[in-house]
């Protein structure tokens, strides 16, 4: 499938209620979120049109420098920004009855065109590559370069503060862990180590999506092998 423009697509998120796939993009240095209807994706055939796929909504995001990763949870789109060495944020955006991000133009915020304004923010530690929710927990993947990756579980908090010292549980993974996706009691994890640009510098190349059992992870003993978690 061909996307319009040259978006980074650092993150993907799925809205199951409205059957929309979201992906991250940007224009002129402004973070954007773009949605496509699943019906459009399933009917798309490049050989017929030789055109990029039709999008449902393209919306600029207020209050976040880059949309490095995203997830959809309980009627909201969560968008986060990757920072190498500093704490960063996740912004939560609401959607309307059609599944579109709610746009506004608020001159008090210095806006001169419509943008989606976050409902709130959460603080996160550095080097975040992906987020997902499972029951009452926020799951965050951390990685940068050839150092081992971390998958960190946090209890959800009204303070919206998800930094290392507040973690409930941490798991070590091979380097370059990227997006994570929760489906039921399963966790799907993806790595960037198999990408052409990183193969030569990666010690452990993971060239497939791994599926882990979240109920096992919550009772995982550090003395046991990671393969205990797989299905």
VENGISUL-V695092 format. One record per backbone hydrogen bond with DSSP energy under -1.0 kcal/mol. NH is the residue of the N-H (numbers start at 1). CO is the residue of the C=O. E is the energy in kcal/mol with one decimal. If there is no record, write none. Layout:
<<NH,CO,E> <NH,CO,E>>
This chain:
<<9,24,-1.6> <13,22,-2.1> <15,20,-2.9> <19,15,-1.1> <20,15,-1.7> <21,36,-2.7> <22,13,-3.6> <23,34,-2.5> <24,11,-1.7> <25,32,-2.4> <27,30,-2.1> <30,27,-2.0> <32,25,-2.5> <33,59,-2.5> <34,23,-2.6> <35,57,-2.6> <36,21,-2.1> <38,19,-2.3> <41,37,-1.9> <42,38,-2.7> <43,39,-1.6> <48,45,-1.1> <49,45,-1.5> <50,46,-2.7> <53,2,-2.9> <56,35,-3.5> <57,35,-1.2> <59,33,-2.5> <61,31,-2.8> <62,116,-2.8> <68,66,-1.0> <68,80,-2.0> <69,80,-1.4> <71,78,-2.0> <73,76,-2.5> <76,73,-1.1> <77,93,-2.5> <78,71,-3.1> <79,91,-2.8> <80,69,-2.6> <81,89,-1.7> <88,124,-2.4> <90,122,-2.2> <91,79,-3.4> <92,120,-2.3> <93,77,-2.9> <96,100,-2.5> <99,96,-1.6> <102,94,-1.8> <104,115,-2.3> <109,106,-1.5> <110,107,-1.6> <111,106,-1.6> <115,104,-2.8> <116,60,-2.6> <119,92,-3.9> <122,90,-2.2> <123,160,-2.7> <124,88,-2.4> <125,162,-1.1> <127,83,-3.6> <129,141,-3.1> <130,141,-1.1> <132,139,-2.0> <134,137,-2.5> <137,134,-2.4> <138,154,-2.7> <139,132,-3.4> <140,152,-2.5> <141,130,-2.6> <142,150,-3.2> <143,127,-2.1> <147,144,-1.1> <149,173,-1.6> <150,142,-2.6> <151,171,-2.7> <152,140,-3.0> <153,169,-3.3> <154,138,-2.2> <156,136,-2.3> <160,157,-1.2> <162,123,-3.4> <166,163,-2.5> <167,164,-1.8> <168,153,-2.9> <169,153,-1.4> <171,151,-2.5> <173,149,-2.4> <178,190,-3.6> <181,188,-2.4> <183,186,-2.5> <186,183,-1.9> <187,212,-2.8> <188,181,-3.3> <189,210,-2.4> <190,179,-2.0> <192,176,-2.6> <195,192,-1.5> <198,195,-1.8> <199,195,-1.2> <210,189,-2.3> <212,187,-3.2> <213,229,-3.3> <214,185,-2.8> <217,213,-1.9> <218,214,-1.7> <219,216,-1.1> <220,217,-1.2> <224,221,-2.4> <228,225,-1.6> <229,226,-2.1> <231,211,-1.0>>
